[in-house]
Amino acid sequence: MDQKKKSERTKLLLKHTYAKMLEARRYDEIRIKDLTRLADVSRNTFYVYYSSIYEMIDEIEKDIINDISNFSITELSHEFISKYEEKFNESLNALPHENLFTFTIQIIDYFHNDPKYMHSVILSENTDPYFQKKLIRCITQKILDYLLFSENLPDDDITAHIAANVAGTYIEPVINWCLKQESERISLKDLIIMINFTKLGGLGAYLKY
């Protein structure tokens, strides 16, 4: 294993150990000595990558925000649908062709890759209380940019309110869906429709207006 891959694995181990510790402790009560002991790495190893717990938390949060910022809002193409039908083993071809569906599916897929970790660092009562707000602001800006530049909506308080309203539906329902056993949750298609039409009904009406 080359040094870069080894470093990435060690950092990932530290981050996931931190997430596990959030089950019992507040983020600001976690100490480096306890984290490294549970992760079975030395304190010196921790300091190779981070100067403090807070620097590591900041990297966790920035990584998630940057990943979501890079998601695209594009036309719902056959190729896009086929990719996620295969991954989730479910037919999605009856979805209406709303461009925001592509963004919704990407967020679901992202959280689905590691739902316990995402729940701990975003939704846990012990996590950084400001992170979820920062994440919602990120999603809001993404949707706002789409509304302004693709749907040509006016840059006003109403459009900003619509974007914030839509963004607020993405995080908790999606992560909680991902945490459930497959037999206990609604279908992926129903989740996508529920998220989009719960809030996008107002958006659709505004676009028609």
Summary of the structure (lengths in Angstrom):
residues: 209
radius of gyration: 19.2
end to end distance: 58.4
largest distance: 61.1
contacts: 590
relative contact order: 0.11
helix: 72%
strand: 0%
